[in-house]
Amino acid sequence: MTLRGSGRNNCLQCGHLGFLDCRINLSPPQIYDHSWKFWKKSKKGQVLLFPEYRIDTYWCSVEQLPPDEVIRLYHDHGTSEQFHAELKSDMALERLPSGRFASNSLILHLAMLTYNMLRIIGQISLEESDPNELPGIRNKKVLRRRIRTVMQDLMYMAGRLVTRGRQWYLSFGQLNPFSKMMERIYHRLNLLPAMK
């Protein structure tokens, strides 16, 4: 596929890396994005006598993806790194507590489960939030809530476990601005289908 535009030519190619040794059967697909300029100026204003070449190589282990999709996913890798940073910093996993691999694996699996549950609660809280109920710093329109914000606003709430008529209730203070939102989130989570 060749794309042409303002003085820059692009060409996408797919290929495989060839090994000299036949016994090695590791050949992940590669995508080459070639781009070149003709008789343009460089970034510093110098006129180019020869075309400037730039070759980007993307290694991919999924052969079903088209080259454009692989490049788009690669350019969106910062989003994934943001989630990793949030997992490490907000859940205090910068340093794993044990020197044993099995213990650290268990802690990472539990942290991943907790992180996913907090992300679901954070997404539901965006849908269930009423700007009139929330304090001034929380009534802005946002696309997602950080895990630390979800923990501070919804998990660290003071409450009381009350029993009445052989049933248990969790009672929050009337002045807590997040209690109504937490109640709506709780009812939304109860409506989710149970995993069998």
BALUMKE-240577 format. One line per 8 residues: number of its first residue (from 1); their letters; for each residue x, y, z of N, C-alpha, C, O. Coordinates in nm, 4 decimals. Atoms other than C-alpha are relative to their C-alpha. Layout:
NUM> a> X/Y/Z/X/Y/Z/X/Y/Z/X/Y/Z | ...
***
This chain:
1> mtlrgsgr> 0.0852/-0.1159/0.0000/0.0000/0.0000/0.0000/0.0899/0.1222/0.0000/0.1815/0.1302/0.0818 | -0.0792/-0.1221/0.0081/0.1459/0.3393/-0.0969/-0.0920/0.1178/0.0223/-0.1954/0.1305/-0.0433 | 0.0770/-0.1194/-0.0308/0.0151/0.6636/0.0499/0.0798/0.1202/-0.0452/0.1989/0.1294/-0.0154 | -0.0713/-0.1182/0.0460/0.1044/0.9939/-0.1123/-0.0644/0.1234/0.0586/-0.1870/0.1326/0.0652 | 0.0495/-0.1245/-0.0555/0.0713/1.3361/0.0441/0.1113/0.1015/0.0029/0.2236/0.0678/-0.0348 | -0.0827/-0.1194/-0.0002/0.2422/1.6728/0.0874/0.1511/-0.0252/-0.0011/0.2171/-0.0085/0.1015 | -0.1445/0.0131/0.0131/0.5916/1.5955/-0.0392/0.0591/-0.1193/0.0718/0.1813/-0.1338/0.0740 | -0.0508/0.1150/-0.0737/0.6217/1.2771/0.1637/-0.0663/-0.1246/-0.0563/-0.1884/-0.1289/-0.0718
9> nnclqcgh> 0.0529/0.1261/0.0506/0.5809/0.9275/0.0268/0.0134/-0.1050/0.1084/0.1181/-0.1163/0.1721 | -0.0013/0.1077/-0.0979/0.4919/0.6395/0.2538/-0.0283/-0.1312/-0.0707/-0.1021/-0.1357/-0.1690 | 0.0239/0.1319/0.0559/0.4987/0.2709/0.1781/-0.0015/-0.0991/0.1152/0.0947/-0.1064/0.1917 | 0.0093/0.1038/-0.1028/0.3800/-0.0083/0.4096/0.0278/-0.1345/-0.0648/-0.0281/-0.1668/-0.1696 | -0.0299/0.1332/0.0487/0.5245/-0.3542/0.3594/-0.0038/-0.0967/0.1160/0.0268/-0.0600/0.2295 | -0.0033/0.1065/-0.1009/0.4866/-0.6806/0.5483/0.1035/-0.1019/-0.0428/0.1250/-0.1245/-0.1618 | -0.0996/0.1018/0.0321/0.7528/-0.9449/0.5706/0.0328/-0.0825/0.1219/-0.0231/-0.0618/0.2296 | -0.0478/0.0845/-0.1085/0.9247/-1.2058/0.7835/0.1512/0.0089/0.0024/0.2162/0.0264/-0.1006
17> lgfldcri> -0.1443/-0.0006/-0.0165/1.2746/-1.2088/0.9225/0.0520/-0.1380/-0.0356/0.0019/-0.2382/0.0153 | -0.0558/0.1285/0.0391/1.4810/-1.4816/0.7621/0.1214/-0.0336/0.0848/0.2064/0.0524/0.1077 | -0.1136/0.0471/-0.0767/1.7255/-1.6856/0.9701/0.0825/-0.0928/-0.0875/0.0288/-0.1648/-0.1717 | -0.0863/0.0882/0.0774/2.0253/-1.8641/0.8260/-0.0115/-0.1438/0.0488/0.0005/-0.2375/-0.0302 | 0.0097/0.1329/-0.0580/1.9817/-2.1582/1.0592/-0.1422/-0.0513/-0.0188/-0.2356/0.0113/0.0312 | 0.1328/0.0527/0.0302/1.6867/-2.3723/0.9408/-0.0695/-0.0553/0.1244/-0.1920/-0.0666/0.1269 | 0.0623/0.0593/-0.1179/1.6322/-2.5215/1.2863/-0.0775/0.1029/0.0813/-0.1643/0.0652/0.1600 | 0.0703/-0.1035/-0.0753/1.5130/-2.1871/1.4261/-0.1279/0.0344/-0.0741/-0.1244/0.0782/-0.1890
25> nlsppqiy> 0.1288/-0.0256/0.0629/1.1448/-2.1468/1.3548/-0.0685/0.1203/0.0659/-0.1894/0.1176/0.0890 | 0.0553/-0.1215/-0.0587/1.0974/-1.8001/1.5096/-0.0047/0.1063/-0.1084/0.0972/0.1672/-0.1412 | 0.0120/-0.0965/0.1072/0.9671/-1.5763/1.2408/-0.1231/0.0865/0.0210/-0.2237/0.0683/-0.0477 | 0.1176/-0.0861/-0.0188/0.7328/-1.3080/1.3762/-0.0167/0.0927/-0.1185/0.0821/0.1393/-0.1753 | 0.0215/-0.0920/0.1116/0.5715/-1.0960/1.1082/0.0507/0.1395/0.0348/0.0417/0.1839/0.1492 | -0.0479/-0.1356/-0.0179/0.7226/-0.7540/1.0614/-0.0742/0.0910/-0.0953/-0.1152/0.0500/-0.2038 | 0.0620/-0.1019/0.0851/0.5697/-0.4373/0.9230/0.1003/0.1120/-0.0136/0.1480/0.1658/0.0863 | -0.0943/-0.1077/0.0263/0.7968/-0.1820/0.7605/-0.0775/0.1203/-0.0510/-0.1564/0.1093/-0.1449
33> dhswkfwk> 0.0619/-0.1245/0.0443/0.6799/0.1762/0.7268/0.1121/0.0882/-0.0518/0.1848/0.1490/0.0268 | -0.1053/-0.0807/0.0615/0.9121/0.3527/0.4823/-0.0578/0.1370/-0.0324/-0.1705/0.1470/-0.0808 | 0.0424/-0.1323/0.0443/0.8867/0.7253/0.4316/0.1231/0.0747/-0.0487/0.2319/0.0603/0.0070 | -0.1123/-0.0760/0.0537/1.1040/0.9556/0.2252/-0.0480/0.1332/-0.0537/-0.1644/0.1486/-0.0909 | 0.0305/-0.1342/0.0486/1.1176/1.3201/0.1192/0.0896/0.0289/-0.1200/0.2036/-0.0171/-0.1266 | -0.0802/-0.0395/0.1152/1.2344/1.4648/-0.2099/0.0184/0.1509/-0.0008/-0.0794/0.2256/0.0015 | -0.0381/-0.1392/0.0188/1.4126/1.7988/-0.2326/-0.0732/0.0936/0.0957/-0.1219/0.1997/0.0568 | 0.0618/-0.0832/-0.1020/1.2715/1.9348/0.0873/0.1078/0.0505/0.0935/0.2234/0.0089/0.0854
41> kskkgqvl> -0.0935/-0.0505/-0.0988/1.4344/2.1244/0.3670/-0.0084/-0.0863/0.1253/-0.1139/-0.1404/0.1587 | -0.0015/0.0734/-0.1261/1.5399/1.9531/0.6863/-0.0605/0.0876/0.1090/-0.1032/0.2001/0.0829 | 0.0583/-0.0745/-0.1105/1.4176/2.0624/1.0291/0.0758/0.1294/0.0281/0.0170/0.2259/0.0769 | -0.0817/-0.1187/-0.0252/1.7040/2.3134/1.0523/0.0047/0.0941/-0.1202/0.0779/0.1930/-0.1168 | 0.0055/-0.0881/0.1154/1.6275/2.4677/0.7107/0.1000/-0.0337/-0.1090/0.1048/0.0359/-0.2105 | -0.1000/0.0396/0.0990/1.9062/2.2918/0.5199/-0.0702/-0.0707/-0.1159/-0.1510/-0.1610/-0.0939 | 0.0594/0.0648/0.1169/1.8075/2.1975/0.1629/0.0636/-0.1377/-0.0159/0.1858/-0.1519/-0.0114 | -0.0489/0.1374/0.0124/1.8358/1.8218/0.1161/0.0392/-0.0280/-0.1451/-0.0413/-0.0113/-0.2367
49> lfpeyrid> -0.0464/0.0375/0.1327/2.0449/1.7141/-0.1809/-0.0488/-0.1403/-0.0357/-0.0855/-0.1677/-0.1500 | 0.0488/0.1364/0.0168/1.9476/1.3495/-0.1337/-0.1260/-0.0170/0.0850/-0.1414/0.0502/0.1869 | 0.1225/0.0182/-0.0783/1.6114/1.2272/-0.0108/0.0313/-0.0501/0.1412/0.1283/-0.1223/0.1639 | -0.0138/0.0433/-0.1384/1.5729/1.1738/0.3602/-0.0861/-0.1234/0.0192/-0.2048/-0.1233/-0.0132 | 0.0719/0.1257/-0.0196/1.4758/0.8189/0.4523/-0.0265/-0.0218/0.1483/0.0554/0.0123/0.2337 | 0.0334/0.0409/-0.1365/1.3019/0.6995/0.7649/-0.0736/-0.1326/-0.0101/-0.1731/-0.1443/-0.0817 | 0.0626/0.1318/0.0044/1.2149/0.3361/0.8221/-0.0386/-0.0388/0.1423/0.0468/-0.0462/0.2307 | 0.0496/0.0477/-0.1280/0.9988/0.2252/1.1138/-0.0346/-0.1476/-0.0150/-0.0984/-0.1874/-0.1125
57> tywcsveq> 0.0265/0.1430/0.0042/0.9800/-0.1462/1.1910/-0.0837/-0.0385/0.1206/-0.0499/-0.0024/0.2333 | 0.0887/0.0460/-0.1064/0.7003/-0.3025/1.3961/-0.0007/-0.1518/-0.0018/-0.0274/-0.2127/-0.1054 | 0.0014/0.1460/-0.0119/0.7273/-0.6614/1.5196/-0.1310/-0.0392/0.0667/-0.1702/0.0176/0.1686 | 0.1334/0.0374/-0.0474/0.3973/-0.8346/1.5753/-0.0117/-0.1518/-0.0011/0.0371/-0.2178/-0.0928 | 0.0178/0.1452/-0.0048/0.3035/-1.1861/1.6806/-0.1406/-0.0423/-0.0424/-0.1720/-0.1614/-0.0414 | 0.1365/0.0311/0.0428/-0.0574/-1.1647/1.5585/-0.0069/0.0216/-0.1509/-0.0036/0.1351/-0.1982 | -0.0045/-0.0100/0.1457/-0.0693/-1.2412/1.1880/-0.1320/0.0459/-0.0602/-0.1345/0.0872/-0.1761 | 0.1301/-0.0340/0.0560/-0.4416/-1.1671/1.1471/-0.0218/0.1513/-0.0085/-0.1107/0.1957/-0.0810
65> lppdevir> 0.0201/-0.1443/0.0007/-0.4050/-0.7921/1.2097/0.0550/0.0626/-0.1278/0.1643/0.0269/-0.1718 | -0.0542/-0.0712/0.1157/-0.3694/-0.5663/0.9067/0.1088/0.0978/0.0456/0.1092/0.1390/0.1616 | -0.1116/-0.0877/-0.0378/-0.0579/-0.3433/0.9016/-0.0441/0.1338/0.0590/0.0183/0.1827/0.1532 | 0.0461/-0.1284/-0.0532/-0.2545/-0.0209/0.9600/-0.0437/-0.0125/0.1464/-0.0202/0.0776/0.2269 | 0.0466/0.0212/-0.1372/-0.4080/-0.1663/1.2764/0.1180/-0.0203/0.0951/0.1153/0.0285/0.2081 | -0.1195/0.0206/-0.0831/-0.0670/-0.2788/1.4101/0.0659/0.1336/0.0316/0.1046/0.1581/0.1458 | -0.0637/-0.1307/-0.0211/0.0754/0.0715/1.3632/-0.0865/0.0869/0.0909/-0.0335/0.1583/0.1761 | 0.0886/-0.0792/-0.0862/-0.2310/0.2328/1.5238/0.0096/-0.0469/0.1451/0.0143/0.0349/0.2370
73> lyhdhgts> -0.0119/0.0523/-0.1360/-0.2067/0.0022/1.8253/0.1342/0.0356/0.0615/0.1420/0.0634/0.1811 | -0.1314/-0.0354/-0.0530/0.1648/0.0726/1.8595/0.0031/0.1462/0.0436/0.0587/0.1785/0.1486 | -0.0018/-0.1417/-0.0350/0.1111/0.4478/1.8593/-0.0872/0.0298/0.1215/-0.0781/0.1384/0.1787 | 0.0842/-0.0170/-0.1175/-0.1444/0.4000/2.1382/0.0580/-0.0721/0.1219/-0.0136/-0.0956/0.2192 | -0.0585/0.0753/-0.1110/0.1019/0.2170/2.3670/0.0152/0.0834/0.1263/0.0312/0.0264/0.2342 | -0.0087/-0.0852/-0.1180/0.1215/0.5171/2.6027/-0.1164/-0.0207/0.0948/-0.1016/-0.0058/0.2161 | 0.1167/0.0265/-0.0841/-0.2272/0.4356/2.7271/0.0243/-0.1221/0.0879/-0.0090/-0.1209/0.2064 | -0.0303/0.1199/-0.0773/-0.1155/0.0897/2.8357/0.1032/0.0301/0.1082/0.0916/-0.0193/0.2204
81> eqfhaelk> -0.1011/-0.0351/-0.0994/0.1892/0.2353/3.0104/-0.0605/0.0836/0.1123/-0.0157/0.0754/0.2266 | 0.0673/-0.0787/-0.1042/-0.0381/0.4766/3.1958/-0.0717/-0.0919/0.0992/-0.0692/-0.0668/0.2197 | 0.0665/0.0944/-0.0891/-0.2394/0.1847/3.3346/0.1013/-0.0756/0.0860/0.0757/-0.1018/0.2035 | -0.1035/0.0669/-0.0788/0.0811/0.0069/3.4405/0.0516/0.0909/0.1107/0.0710/0.0466/0.2239 | -0.0475/-0.0950/-0.1008/0.2024/0.3198/3.6196/-0.1034/0.0179/0.1099/-0.0680/0.0307/0.2271 | 0.1064/-0.0135/-0.0992/-0.1345/0.3523/3.7918/-0.0057/-0.1228/0.0899/-0.0257/-0.1102/0.2107 | -0.0009/0.1228/-0.0797/-0.1222/-0.0106/3.9043/0.1145/0.0026/0.1001/0.0968/-0.0351/0.2159 | -0.1162/0.0005/-0.0881/0.2255/0.0358/4.0486/-0.0088/0.1088/0.1072/0.0160/0.0814/0.2246
89> sdmalerl> -0.0061/-0.1098/-0.0966/0.1882/0.3762/4.2140/-0.1230/0.0052/0.0904/-0.1083/0.0183/0.2119 | 0.1207/-0.0152/-0.0801/-0.1748/0.3867/4.3295/-0.0263/-0.1202/0.0907/-0.0912/-0.1064/0.1944 | 0.0228/0.1184/-0.0827/-0.1748/0.0320/4.4652/0.1268/-0.0405/0.0753/0.1336/-0.1508/0.1296 | -0.1228/0.0200/-0.0771/0.1750/0.0593/4.6215/0.0721/-0.1290/-0.0381/0.1109/-0.2074/0.0485 | -0.0728/0.1178/0.0472/0.3375/-0.2089/4.4054/0.1291/0.0384/-0.0713/0.1744/-0.0335/-0.1604 | -0.1269/-0.0374/0.0623/0.6533/-0.0201/4.3103/0.1069/-0.1038/0.0301/0.1937/-0.1330/-0.0521 | -0.0978/0.0987/-0.0424/0.8488/-0.2771/4.5029/-0.0750/-0.1202/0.0544/-0.1579/-0.1069/0.1444 | 0.0682/0.1211/-0.0467/0.7345/-0.6350/4.5496/0.0587/-0.0434/0.1344/0.1790/-0.0301/0.1565
97> psgrfasn> -0.0437/0.0214/-0.1375/0.7526/-0.7517/4.9114/0.0902/-0.1214/0.0234/0.1593/-0.1281/0.1251 | -0.0708/0.1249/-0.0258/0.9137/-1.0919/4.8695/0.1098/-0.0220/-0.1035/0.1076/0.0344/-0.2129 | -0.1041/0.0403/0.0942/1.2229/-1.2372/4.7098/-0.0359/-0.1281/-0.0721/0.0382/-0.1731/-0.1595 | 0.0415/0.1257/0.0624/1.0328/-1.5501/4.6108/-0.0959/0.0291/-0.1148/-0.1874/0.1106/-0.1025 | 0.0797/-0.0223/0.1198/0.8797/-1.5658/4.2666/-0.1455/-0.0389/0.0216/-0.2348/0.0326/-0.0238 | 0.1375/0.0471/-0.0194/0.5703/-1.7629/4.3755/-0.0801/0.0994/0.0848/-0.1968/0.1258/0.0557 | 0.0694/-0.0984/-0.0845/0.4828/-1.5104/4.6490/-0.0323/0.1259/-0.0785/-0.1435/0.1780/-0.0700 | 0.0225/-0.1206/0.0802/0.5253/-1.2144/4.4135/-0.1047/-0.0236/-0.1080/-0.1819/0.0667/-0.1403
105> slilhlam> 0.1007/0.0333/0.1003/0.3164/-1.3913/4.1493/-0.1399/0.0048/0.0611/-0.2328/0.0574/-0.0002 | 0.1292/-0.0033/-0.0682/0.0322/-1.4379/4.3993/-0.0426/0.1442/0.0286/-0.1587/0.1803/0.0088 | 0.0317/-0.1398/-0.0308/0.0518/-1.0722/4.5050/-0.0394/0.0754/-0.1268/-0.1330/0.1552/-0.1241 | 0.0353/-0.0668/0.1261/0.0460/-0.9537/4.1426/-0.1361/-0.0444/-0.0510/-0.2115/0.0373/-0.1038 | 0.1317/0.0470/0.0434/-0.2549/-1.1731/4.0628/-0.1112/0.0624/0.0842/-0.2144/0.1029/0.0308 | 0.0999/-0.0634/-0.0866/-0.4451/-1.0397/4.3651/-0.0122/0.1490/-0.0300/-0.1223/0.2042/-0.0294 | 0.0023/-0.1427/0.0340/-0.3458/-0.6829/4.2747/-0.0714/0.0227/-0.1324/-0.1435/0.1214/-0.1476 | 0.0671/-0.0125/0.1289/-0.4653/-0.7380/3.9170/-0.1516/-0.0155/0.0161/-0.2288/0.0580/-0.0455
113> ltynmlri> 0.1430/0.0194/-0.0266/-0.8016/-0.8680/4.0421/-0.0587/0.1239/0.0670/-0.1654/0.1713/0.0280 | 0.0460/-0.1199/-0.0701/-0.8367/-0.5721/4.2799/-0.0046/0.1198/-0.0933/-0.0997/0.1980/-0.0909 | -0.0063/-0.1122/0.0945/-0.7321/-0.3264/4.0102/-0.1186/-0.0040/-0.0961/-0.1819/0.0986/-0.1213 | 0.1123/0.0120/0.0943/-0.9927/-0.4594/3.7666/-0.1335/0.0297/0.0676/-0.2205/0.0924/0.0073 | 0.1244/-0.0300/-0.0710/-1.2677/-0.4441/4.0297/-0.0124/0.1501/0.0261/-0.1204/0.2070/0.0104 | 0.0046/-0.1444/-0.0232/-1.1748/-0.0854/4.1187/-0.0235/0.0771/-0.1294/-0.0900/0.1807/-0.1282 | 0.0241/-0.0655/0.1290/-1.1688/0.0082/3.7488/-0.1476/-0.0091/-0.0375/-0.2046/0.0876/-0.0879 | 0.1429/0.0151/0.0300/-1.5218/-0.1318/3.7054/-0.0820/0.0940/0.0875/-0.1746/0.1592/0.0390
121> igqislee> 0.0724/-0.0902/-0.0900/-1.6428/0.0598/4.0114/0.0210/0.1448/-0.0438/-0.0724/0.2248/-0.0390 | -0.0265/-0.1363/0.0474/-1.4740/0.3752/3.8777/-0.0795/0.0342/-0.1243/-0.1309/0.1455/-0.1359 | 0.0774/-0.0259/0.1215/-1.6421/0.3409/3.5377/-0.1486/0.0127/0.0315/-0.2170/0.0978/-0.0255 | 0.1411/-0.0105/-0.0379/-1.9823/0.2803/3.6973/-0.0244/0.1318/0.0726/-0.1297/0.1934/0.0557 | 0.0180/-0.1266/-0.0729/-1.9281/0.5823/3.9236/-0.0089/0.1189/-0.0957/-0.0749/0.2182/-0.0651 | 0.0129/-0.1079/0.0988/-1.8841/0.7995/3.6140/-0.1408/0.0061/-0.0568/-0.1949/0.1142/-0.0803 | 0.1344/0.0040/0.0567/-2.2184/0.6840/3.4787/-0.1062/0.0366/0.1036/-0.2099/0.0933/0.0690 | 0.1002/-0.0201/-0.1045/-2.3994/0.7088/3.8124/0.0174/0.1309/0.0755/-0.0621/0.1608/0.1645
129> sdpnelpg> -0.0253/-0.1210/-0.0795/-2.2549/1.0396/3.9343/-0.0991/0.1109/-0.0363/-0.1356/0.1289/-0.1525 | 0.0865/-0.1158/0.0162/-2.4817/1.3383/3.9826/0.0804/0.1221/0.0446/0.1153/0.1322/0.1622 | -0.0863/-0.1130/-0.0367/-2.2845/1.6678/3.9715/-0.0548/0.0852/0.1138/0.0223/0.1527/0.1820 | 0.0579/-0.0809/-0.1084/-2.5283/1.8323/4.2158/0.0294/-0.0579/0.1377/0.0256/0.0147/0.2370 | -0.0253/0.0641/-0.1281/-2.4439/1.5789/4.4894/0.1459/0.0066/0.0419/0.1762/0.0017/0.1611 | -0.1418/0.0124/-0.0298/-2.0653/1.5841/4.4646/0.0603/0.1323/0.0439/0.0090/0.2385/0.0087 | -0.0677/-0.1230/-0.0377/-1.8275/1.8343/4.6236/0.0622/0.0687/-0.1210/0.0704/0.0097/-0.2287 | -0.0464/-0.0834/0.1115/-1.6754/2.1105/4.4086/0.1116/-0.0586/-0.0836/0.1110/-0.0433/-0.2058
137> irnkkvlr> -0.1126/0.0510/0.0781/-1.3549/1.9339/4.3094/-0.0350/-0.1272/-0.0758/0.0404/-0.1673/-0.1644 | 0.0361/0.1258/0.0652/-1.5372/1.6162/4.1996/-0.1147/0.0137/-0.0999/-0.1544/-0.0863/-0.1597 | 0.1141/-0.0101/0.0905/-1.8211/1.7605/3.9887/0.0401/0.0405/-0.1408/-0.0447/0.0849/-0.2182 | -0.0441/-0.0253/0.1371/-1.6092/1.8121/3.6755/-0.0280/-0.1223/-0.0869/-0.0324/-0.2353/-0.0382 | 0.0238/0.1095/0.0947/-1.6796/1.6051/3.3650/0.1348/-0.0638/-0.0348/0.2229/0.0033/-0.0885 | -0.1235/0.0726/0.0288/-1.4051/1.3410/3.3315/-0.0337/-0.1271/-0.0764/-0.1473/-0.1744/-0.0731 | 0.0203/0.1224/0.0771/-1.3592/1.0364/3.1090/0.0274/-0.1253/0.0814/-0.0302/-0.2311/0.0558 | -0.0289/0.1144/-0.0866/-1.2133/0.8095/3.3767/0.0513/0.0502/0.1332/0.1026/0.1616/0.1439
145> rrirtvmq> -0.0506/-0.0339/-0.1328/-1.1260/0.8101/3.7436/0.1223/-0.0856/0.0288/0.1255/-0.2046/-0.0024 | -0.1176/0.0755/-0.0417/-0.7862/0.7110/3.8737/-0.0386/-0.0924/0.1150/-0.1352/-0.0673/0.1869 | 0.0269/0.0968/-0.1060/-0.7748/0.4152/4.1106/0.0105/0.0663/0.1368/-0.0687/0.0372/0.2264 | -0.0162/-0.0682/-0.1288/-0.6502/0.6389/4.3923/-0.1251/0.0821/0.0341/-0.1674/0.0852/0.1496 | 0.1209/-0.0782/-0.0233/-0.9550/0.8652/4.3499/-0.1168/-0.0901/0.0384/-0.1951/-0.0562/0.1271 | 0.1077/0.0942/-0.0333/-1.1913/0.5668/4.3554/0.0171/-0.0493/0.1431/-0.0802/-0.0584/0.2180 | -0.0224/0.0486/-0.1362/-1.0277/0.4369/4.6730/-0.0284/0.1093/0.1032/-0.0906/0.0823/0.2059 | 0.0198/-0.1078/-0.0967/-1.0312/0.7766/4.8467/-0.1470/0.0379/0.0132/-0.1948/0.0632/0.1238
153> dlmymagr> 0.1391/-0.0456/-0.0042/-1.3887/0.8641/4.7534/-0.0983/-0.1087/0.0409/-0.1926/-0.0817/0.1153 | 0.1020/0.1035/-0.0184/-1.5683/0.5295/4.7653/0.0399/-0.1129/0.0947/-0.0467/-0.1709/0.1601 | -0.0407/0.1134/-0.0828/-1.3594/0.2709/4.9515/0.0335/0.0400/0.1430/0.0139/-0.0392/0.2352 | -0.0404/-0.0433/-0.1340/-1.2359/0.4745/5.2481/-0.1125/0.0690/0.0756/-0.0856/0.1414/0.1715 | 0.1129/-0.0649/-0.0662/-1.5856/0.5886/5.3502/-0.0246/-0.0628/0.1371/-0.0183/-0.1846/0.1540 | 0.0357/0.0499/-0.1330/-1.6738/0.5614/5.7156/-0.1420/-0.0538/-0.0053/-0.2313/0.0088/-0.0624 | 0.1321/0.0605/0.0000/-1.9672/0.3331/5.7691/-0.0206/-0.0826/0.1255/0.0704/-0.0992/0.2068 | 0.0348/0.0804/-0.1163/-2.1417/0.1196/6.0248/-0.0781/-0.1207/-0.0481/-0.1685/-0.1082/-0.1307
161> lvtrgrqw> 0.0716/0.1232/0.0335/-2.2565/-0.2410/5.9948/-0.1148/-0.0154/0.0984/-0.0925/-0.0280/0.2188 | 0.1198/0.0000/-0.0841/-2.6146/-0.2553/6.1264/-0.0792/-0.1264/-0.0296/-0.0936/-0.1665/-0.1451 | 0.0888/0.1152/0.0180/-2.8334/-0.5589/6.1836/-0.1396/0.0378/0.0488/-0.1572/0.0959/0.1559 | 0.1381/-0.0319/-0.0346/-3.2096/-0.5244/6.1843/-0.0882/-0.1058/-0.0661/-0.0825/-0.1250/-0.1876 | 0.0926/0.1003/0.0541/-3.4707/-0.7978/6.1431/0.0724/-0.1134/-0.0706/0.0315/-0.1535/-0.1796 | -0.0818/0.1085/0.0551/-3.2116/-1.0716/6.0759/0.0650/0.0341/-0.1338/0.1026/-0.0557/-0.2090 | -0.0694/-0.0426/0.1222/-3.0639/-0.8669/5.7899/0.1103/0.0977/0.0372/0.1001/0.1722/0.1347 | -0.1150/-0.0863/-0.0229/-2.7344/-0.6854/5.7708/-0.0028/0.1155/-0.0985/-0.0322/0.0969/-0.2166
169> ylsfgqln> -0.0035/-0.1197/0.0832/-2.7030/-0.3313/5.6378/0.1322/0.0723/0.0224/0.1916/0.0646/0.1300 | -0.1160/-0.0876/-0.0119/-2.4108/-0.1025/5.5704/-0.0526/0.1422/-0.0015/-0.1094/0.1868/-0.1012 | 0.0561/-0.1338/-0.0145/-2.5008/0.2450/5.6932/0.1119/0.1032/-0.0106/0.2134/0.0927/0.0582 | -0.0942/-0.1105/0.0149/-2.3136/0.5585/5.5815/-0.0607/0.1247/0.0641/-0.1820/0.1331/0.0829 | 0.0489/-0.1243/-0.0575/-2.3389/0.9024/5.7357/-0.0835/0.0791/-0.0999/-0.0600/0.0707/-0.2205 | 0.0875/-0.0775/0.0873/-2.6055/1.1346/5.5966/0.0741/0.1153/-0.0683/0.0341/0.1593/-0.1761 | -0.0728/-0.1138/0.0566/-2.3520/1.4121/5.5333/0.1069/-0.0412/-0.0999/0.1715/0.0451/-0.1593 | -0.1015/0.0471/0.0937/-2.1233/1.1942/5.3197/-0.0483/0.0253/-0.1434/-0.1520/-0.0283/-0.1827
177> pfskmmer> 0.0492/-0.0308/0.1352/-2.1476/1.3316/4.9612/0.0046/-0.1181/-0.0957/-0.0608/-0.1152/-0.2000 | -0.0137/0.1137/0.0915/-2.0530/0.9957/4.8076/-0.0906/-0.1171/0.0375/-0.0897/-0.2191/-0.0313 | 0.0802/0.1143/-0.0448/-2.3018/0.7766/4.9972/-0.1105/-0.0356/-0.0999/-0.1356/-0.1536/-0.1241 | 0.1066/0.0297/0.0974/-2.5844/0.8108/4.7424/0.0580/-0.0638/-0.1273/-0.0010/-0.1554/-0.1846 | -0.0627/0.0594/0.1175/-2.3469/0.7382/4.4545/0.0427/-0.1438/0.0294/0.0273/-0.2309/-0.0561 | -0.0410/0.1360/-0.0358/-2.2102/0.4324/4.6386/-0.1207/-0.0927/0.0047/-0.1106/-0.2094/-0.0330 | 0.1219/0.0812/-0.0022/-2.5661/0.3089/4.6912/-0.0441/-0.0353/-0.1419/-0.0842/-0.1489/-0.1676 | 0.0363/0.0293/0.1397/-2.6396/0.3400/4.3175/0.0983/-0.0985/-0.0631/0.0576/-0.1866/-0.1388
185> iyhrlnll> -0.1003/0.0941/0.0526/-2.3116/0.1617/4.2327/-0.0275/-0.1402/0.0539/-0.0197/-0.2382/-0.0203 | 0.0290/0.1304/-0.0610/-2.4003/-0.1184/4.4765/-0.1189/-0.0666/-0.0688/-0.1143/-0.1862/-0.0976 | 0.1173/0.0574/0.0677/-2.7424/-0.1670/4.3135/0.0334/-0.0389/-0.1433/-0.0160/-0.1403/-0.1926 | -0.0420/0.0351/0.1364/-2.5840/-0.1622/3.9661/0.0805/-0.1289/-0.0011/0.0627/-0.2129/-0.0894 | -0.0809/0.1220/-0.0061/-2.3334/-0.4293/4.0699/-0.0857/-0.1210/0.0336/-0.0556/-0.2316/-0.0114 | 0.0905/0.1108/-0.0311/-2.6159/-0.6428/4.2127/-0.0791/-0.0447/-0.1220/-0.1223/-0.1598/-0.1284 | 0.0749/0.0356/0.1206/-2.7896/-0.6341/3.8731/0.0831/-0.0756/-0.1021/0.0281/-0.1339/-0.1955 | -0.0858/0.0724/0.0944/-2.4868/-0.7818/3.6933/-0.0269/-0.1489/0.0081/-0.0523/-0.2002/0.1171
193> pamk> 0.0237/0.1446/-0.0041/-2.5325/-1.1462/3.5943/0.1129/-0.0694/0.0756/0.2295/-0.0319/0.0634 | -0.0993/0.0754/-0.0772/-2.3565/-1.3926/3.8252/0.0754/-0.0934/-0.0930/0.0185/-0.1512/-0.1856 | -0.0835/0.0928/0.0775/-2.0669/-1.5926/3.6817/-0.0239/-0.1407/0.0544/-0.0241/-0.1616/0.1757 | 0.0234/0.1378/-0.0437/-2.1343/-1.9674/3.6899/0.1217/-0.0827/-0.0280/0.1232/-0.2023/0.0013
***
